[in-house]
């Protein structure tokens, strides 16, 4: 019988994890708190704090210079990745909200990385389809509307360079993926996870980081 992870993440243990990861800088911390204050009903859309250092680590690990982010919200994840880019690196951030991303713009400017981020306010599928079709993306971060995850995936994968990395958030969706009667977003994530597992173009692992994080490497 498969045994589940016996380590339960209490508030105390979560604080320990944050304390032993690279600390968030003042701009990141301010953006986290501003998002919680300004958008309390939507703050859960922000990537978890421990994902900031992880995303930066993955940017450095892959040597990424060309990043695409699908779903920017208030800009925490874009800020974290842009911090790790070399000066000539670029991140295309895709979102549909001027209101939410305005907070990101301010944070990027404060952090001195605004010149590395190209924010495109438009449906992300339109933005992706307007990109060159040949493989050129080093890293992609997918954290947007769950019903379109497969469509985003199918636009991203052919554009990933060999060895390029797709990082997908919320792939456990609060545990809803194990509900046999799941509907809506949990059902969409279940379908996405099955789609990814069956995609022979990619090597993928699903991790129990935050709300589930899937790392997929282009073969």
VOSEVO-492589 format. One line per 4 residues: number of its first residue (from 1); their letters; for each residue x, y, z of C-alpha. Coordinates in Angstrom, 2 decimals. Example, Ala and Ser with C-alpha at 12.3 -4.5 7.8 and 13.67 -1.06 7.14 Angstrom:
% VOSEVO-492589
1) AS) 12.30/-4.50/7.80 | 13.67/-1.06/7.14
END
This chain:
% VOSEVO-492589
1) XXXX) 0.00/0.00/0.00 | 1.31/3.45/-0.91 | 2.10/5.57/2.11 | 1.35/9.27/2.04
5) XXXX) 3.76/11.92/3.21 | 3.79/11.76/7.00 | 5.12/15.31/7.42 | 2.21/17.66/8.11
9) XXXX) 2.90/21.28/7.27 | 1.85/23.20/10.37 | 2.09/26.99/10.61 | 5.23/26.56/12.72
13) XXXX) 6.84/24.23/10.18 | 5.87/26.52/7.30 | 7.57/29.43/9.08 | 10.64/27.21/9.48
17) XXXX) 10.67/26.51/5.73 | 10.48/30.21/4.90 | 13.24/30.96/7.40 | 15.55/28.45/5.75
21) XXXX) 14.91/29.56/2.18 | 16.46/32.63/0.57 | 14.56/35.55/2.14 | 12.21/37.71/0.14
25) XXXX) 13.59/41.17/-0.46 | 11.72/44.27/0.80 | 9.98/44.86/-2.55 | 8.70/41.28/-2.66
29) XXXX) 7.50/41.43/0.96 | 5.75/44.73/0.35 | 4.03/43.33/-2.73 | 2.84/40.25/-0.81
33) XXXX) 1.35/42.41/1.94 | -0.13/44.95/-0.49 | -1.86/42.16/-2.40 | -3.34/40.72/0.79
37) XXXX) -4.57/44.14/1.84 | -5.89/45.37/-1.50 | -7.36/42.12/-2.78 | -8.26/39.98/0.25
41) XXXX) -10.79/37.94/-1.72 | -8.27/37.13/-4.45 | -4.98/36.98/-2.51 | -4.96/33.19/-2.87
45) XXXX) -4.19/33.73/-6.55 | -0.73/34.98/-5.59 | 2.01/32.37/-5.82 | 3.01/31.07/-2.39
49) XXXX) 5.94/32.82/-0.72 | 8.21/29.78/-0.98 | 7.61/29.68/-4.72 | 9.40/33.00/-5.22
53) XXXX) 12.86/31.64/-4.31 | 12.06/28.37/-6.10 | 11.18/30.12/-9.36 | 14.34/32.23/-9.12
57) XXXX) 16.35/29.06/-8.50 | 14.84/27.40/-11.58 | 15.63/30.44/-13.74 | 19.27/30.24/-12.68
61) XXXX) 19.38/26.45/-12.91 | 18.15/26.43/-16.52 | 20.15/29.50/-17.54 | 16.89/30.97/-18.82
65) XXXX) 16.98/34.16/-20.84 | 13.52/33.99/-22.41 | 10.64/33.40/-19.99 | 6.89/33.41/-20.61
69) XXXX) 4.45/33.76/-17.73 | 0.76/32.94/-18.20 | -1.15/34.66/-15.40 | 0.61/37.53/-13.64
73) XXXX) -1.94/38.83/-11.09 | -0.09/41.45/-8.98 | 3.34/40.47/-10.24 | 5.04/38.53/-7.41
77) XXXX) 6.11/35.55/-9.52 | 7.23/37.76/-12.42 | 9.27/39.85/-10.00 | 10.89/36.74/-8.52
81) XXXX) 11.87/35.38/-11.93 | 12.98/38.73/-13.37 | 15.31/39.20/-10.38 | 17.11/36.01/-11.43
85) XXXX) 17.38/36.87/-15.14 | 20.63/38.20/-16.57 | 20.46/41.87/-17.65 | 19.73/40.89/-21.26
89) XXXX) 17.01/38.39/-20.28 | 13.36/39.05/-20.95 | 10.09/37.88/-19.41 | 6.81/38.16/-21.31
93) XXXX) 4.02/38.44/-18.73 | 0.50/37.65/-19.93 | -2.59/38.87/-18.11 | -5.97/40.47/-18.81
97) XXXX) -6.20/42.85/-15.82 | -4.78/46.36/-15.87 | -5.94/46.82/-12.26 | -4.08/43.85/-10.78
101) XXXX) -0.92/44.18/-12.86 | -0.61/47.89/-12.01 | 0.72/46.80/-8.61 | 3.22/44.58/-10.36
105) XXXX) 4.42/47.42/-12.57 | 5.14/49.56/-9.49 | 7.00/46.72/-7.77 | 9.06/45.93/-10.88
109) XXXX) 10.10/49.56/-11.13 | 11.07/49.68/-7.44 | 13.12/46.51/-7.88 | 14.88/47.84/-10.97
113) XXXX) 13.71/45.02/-13.25 | 10.91/46.72/-15.20 | 13.08/46.76/-18.32 | 13.24/42.94/-18.24
117) XXXX) 9.45/42.45/-18.16 | 7.19/42.86/-21.19 | 3.62/42.94/-19.84 | 1.01/42.12/-22.45
121) XXXX) -2.60/42.82/-21.52 | -4.59/40.50/-23.77 | -5.96/36.96/-23.75 | -2.88/34.80/-23.23
125) XXXX) -3.78/32.44/-26.05 | -3.69/35.37/-28.47 | -0.31/36.43/-27.12 | 1.10/32.91/-27.39
129) XXXX) -0.20/32.37/-30.91 | 1.44/35.60/-32.05 | 4.86/34.35/-30.93 | 7.32/32.65/-33.28
133) XXXX) 6.40/28.99/-33.72 | 9.95/27.64/-33.52 | 11.36/26.50/-30.16 | 12.71/29.57/-28.35
137) XXXX) 11.29/29.68/-24.80 | 13.63/28.64/-21.98 | 11.13/28.64/-19.12 | 7.38/29.09/-18.85
141) XXXX) 5.28/29.58/-15.71 | 1.63/28.62/-16.04 | -0.70/29.98/-13.36 | -3.88/31.26/-14.95
145) XXXX) -7.49/30.17/-15.60 | -7.58/26.42/-15.13 | -10.07/25.69/-17.89 | -7.53/26.81/-20.49
149) XXXX) -4.51/24.97/-19.08 | -4.45/22.36/-21.85 | -4.83/25.03/-24.53 | -1.94/27.02/-23.02
153) XXXX) 0.12/23.86/-22.77 | -0.41/23.03/-26.43 | 0.74/26.50/-27.46 | 3.74/26.47/-25.12
157) XXXX) 5.23/23.00/-25.65 | 6.13/23.36/-29.37 | 7.78/26.70/-28.54 | 9.95/25.32/-25.72
161) XXXX) 13.59/24.77/-26.57 | 15.03/21.29/-25.89 | 15.65/21.18/-22.15 | 13.24/24.06/-21.60
165) XXXX) 11.08/23.94/-18.48 | 7.32/24.45/-18.03 | 6.34/25.09/-14.40 | 2.62/24.66/-13.75
169) XXXX) 0.96/25.81/-10.53 | -2.13/24.53/-8.68 | -1.92/20.99/-10.03 | -3.40/19.54/-6.83
173) XXXX) -6.07/22.25/-6.62 | -6.68/22.11/-2.87 | -6.97/18.32/-3.06 | -9.88/18.49/-5.51
177) XXXX) -8.07/16.30/-8.03 | -8.89/13.18/-5.99 | -12.63/13.93/-5.95 | -14.30/11.47/-8.35
181) XXXX) -17.20/13.93/-8.73 | -15.04/17.00/-9.35 | -16.43/19.72/-11.59 | -15.22/23.12/-12.70
185) XXXX) -11.59/24.00/-12.03 | -10.70/20.80/-10.13 | -12.04/18.72/-13.02 | -10.06/20.84/-15.49
189) XXXX) -6.88/20.27/-13.49 | -7.53/16.52/-13.38 | -7.87/16.53/-17.16 | -4.73/18.64/-17.50
193) XXXX) -2.70/16.33/-15.25 | -3.74/13.31/-17.32 | -2.87/15.20/-20.50 | 0.60/16.07/-19.20
197) XXXX) 1.28/12.52/-18.00 | 0.50/11.19/-21.46 | 2.55/13.79/-23.38 | 5.60/12.02/-24.78
201) XXXX) 7.26/15.30/-25.73 | 7.92/16.13/-22.09 | 9.40/14.62/-18.94 | 7.16/15.66/-16.04
205) XXXX) 6.98/15.34/-12.27 | 4.14/16.49/-10.01 | 5.37/17.83/-6.67 | 3.55/18.56/-3.41
209) XXXX) 4.85/22.14/-3.30 | 2.26/24.69/-2.19 | -0.98/23.76/-4.05 | 0.82/21.30/-6.33
213) XXXX) 3.57/22.19/-8.78 | 4.35/20.27/-11.95 | 7.78/20.56/-13.57 | 7.93/19.51/-17.22
217) XXX) 11.12/19.37/-19.27 | 11.08/19.45/-23.07 | 12.84/16.39/-24.47
END
